[in-house]
Amino acid sequence: MDLKFARTELSNKPKKVDLEKIEASVAKNESIIFYFDRENSHKDLLELQDHFEAKGKSFYMSEVKFGLSDNDYMYQVHIMS
């Protein structure tokens, strides 16, 4: 599963990350927050949630708006042990 991190500039393309790199970051930290781009499908993020909850982790996801347009949002994902 490949996901896209949130853009740092609106004109840039989002950077891709695979599940193994996310798992490595979660293993290093007791609590970690990721910001994912709006181009990710909600279904993929729910699969990510199922993956980490099956491993006994707590998973919280929310949409973060950063502008007035309906397209100005990103997903915030907080994974904890």
N, C-alpha and C positions, 0 to 999 in steps of 0.2 A: 504494500500500500504506500503510495507516494502522496504527501500532502504539501501544501505551499505555505511558507511562512508569510506573515503580513509584510506588505511593502514598507520600505522606509521612506520612499518618495513616490508620489502618485504617478510620476512618469516612468518609473522603473517596473520591470516585471518581477513578480514574486519568486523567491528562491524555493526550490524543491528540497524536500527532506524525506528520507525513508523511515520506516518504522524502527529499524535497527538503531538509527541515530537517536531517535526519540527515546527508545528504551534505555540506551546508554546514559542519556542525560538524566532520566528518571532514577536509574540505579545509583548515580553519583549523589543525588540530592534527595533529602527527605520530603521536600516540598518544592515544586517547580511550576512556573507559569509560562505558557507558550501563547503566542499570538499568531493566529492563522488567518490567511487571506480569505476574502469573501468568495473567491473563485473555487474554493473547496466545496464539495457537495456536502450537504447536511448528513447524508447517508454515510459518507466516509468518516465524518466526525463521530457519528453514533457507533460505527464499527470500532473506532479508536477507543471510545468509552467502554464498549463491551470487552475489548481486549484487556484494558487495564483493570476493570472491575473483576474480571475473571482471575486476575493475579492478586486480588485482595486490596487493590488501591482504591482510594476515594477519588472521584472524578467530578469536577464541576465545570460546566461550560455556559458561557453567556455571550450575547452579542454586545459589542462595544461600538457605539456611534461616535464618530469624530467630526461630523459635518451635518449640514442641514439636508442634504440630498438623501434619498432612500438608499442609494448605493454607497454611501460613506459609512461603512461599518466593517468590523473584523470580528473574529471569534476569539474569545479569551478562554483558554483551557488551563485549569489548575488541577494538578495531579499530586496527591499526597499519600504517604504511607499509612 
